Amino acid sequence: MINIYKINKEKFKSIYISVNFTMNVNREENSANALLASVLAKSSSKYNSQKEIEKYMASKYGASFDVNVEKYGDLYNIEFLVEGVNKEFLPNKEDITQDLISFLYDIIYNPNIKDGSFDETLVEREKEVILDKIRTKKDDKLRYGVLKMEEIMCQDEGFGMYVYGDEEIIQGITAKKLYDHYNKVINNSYITVIVSGNLKGYDGIEDVIRNKFETKNNSIPYSDLVYNSHKGTEQKKIKETFEESDTSQSVLSMGIRIKNSKIDDFYTLNLYNAILGATPSSKLFQNFREKESLAYTVRSRYYRFKDMIIIFAGIEKENYEKAKKVITKQITDIEEGNISDEEFNAAKESIIADLKEWDDSKIALSKMKISNILINNEKDVSVEDMIEKIKKVSKQDVIQISKNLEVEEIFLLGGGENE
């Protein structure tokens, strides 16, 4: 049985349908998924080329289609999505959603297969697309510094693998192997369908989806999913890792592990992260960047699915030791309760403003929905619920949770000599 969820918001003028295949993966499967998504996005048995897909979308009043890959902690997710105009705004109130649902079904379940294999030319072409993404991941040094810290902190875990996979593994995937992997994905995934938009007049859309997709009836149970496989280790000393780089700037990344967190700690940890480094009013921004002038950019990122926070900053290599000390002081200040009312209130206001922005985006609401499904075992949580829970977090809650945080890893992507 597939899992269907509806998000009904009158403000939206289009209908967004997202079909998600979520699964546990190993390194080989991670790479194969990236290539598979790229291949399935380009053709099916009915639409033999990307040009034919684009032509069909244009015939549906400029509907859009895409296939995305992403990680939810150690889980890998392939998302097939379409978005089309609400029938209230079309000539004669034409309902194109059933056509778009059938299109998605065809893309997913009727791929372009011949003799038990994907088209070899298409596969080789898309391999180059994926390989290019892998080879160029170092081009954005700041982003690479974060990816490297994710890899260091999550070794041998799904989240530590690059979302587009490994170059050597991609090169070894044949069209036949990819089709074998396709069958594994189709039959061993947790399938979630999310429909978002003004659903007035679309009362039967859930039945349409269920009748179409449940002919396959192949969603694995929620209990099979493991989004955080980290077991926790006692690490007495912070580990430092260095990597040379030919850039004039360096990137400092610091990995913080969150110990013994509970599901409802999500709201307190979000506020902690906002106070630390996720907003312009944060301690890192005001002290590390503005007061000490140690970085052209500095930020912290909270990873809900992996119980960790990563701080990343672009610095001068010669300031490495000072940068570590200043960052550590901001962490210590929060733990010691040195949080001003201004910092605390600004952090709350920033998070609430972001949540209200999510409420204006079908894509953001869809992502929020699947995140809450995976983390809360299908418990329904609205934007309004999240805002209320953020409002209830006290300064003492933040101070208390900070005692569960521990710096575990430091990574320096070293720049060249300063001129």
Secondary structure, 3 states (H helix, E strand, C coil): CCEEEEEECCCCCEEEEEEEEEEECCHHHHHHHHHHHHHHCCCCCCCCCHHHHHHHHHHCCCCEEEEEEEEECCEEEEEEEEEEECHHHCHHHCCCHHHHHHHHHHHHHCCCECCCCECHHHHHHHHHHHHHHHHCCCCCHHHHHHHHHHHHHCCCCHHHCCCCCCHHHHHCCCHHHHHHHHHHHHHCEEEEEEEEECCCCCCCHHHHHHHHHCCCCCECCHHHCCCCCCCCCCCCCCEEEEEECCCCCEEEEEEEEECCCCCCHHHHHHHHHHHHHHCCCCHHHHHHHHHCCCCCEEEEEEECCCCEEEEEEEECHHHHHHHHHHHHHHHHHHHCCCCCHHHHHHHHHHHHHHHHHHCCCHHHHHHHHHHHHHHHCCCCCCHHHHHHHHHHCCHHHHHHHHCCEEEEEEEEEECCCCC
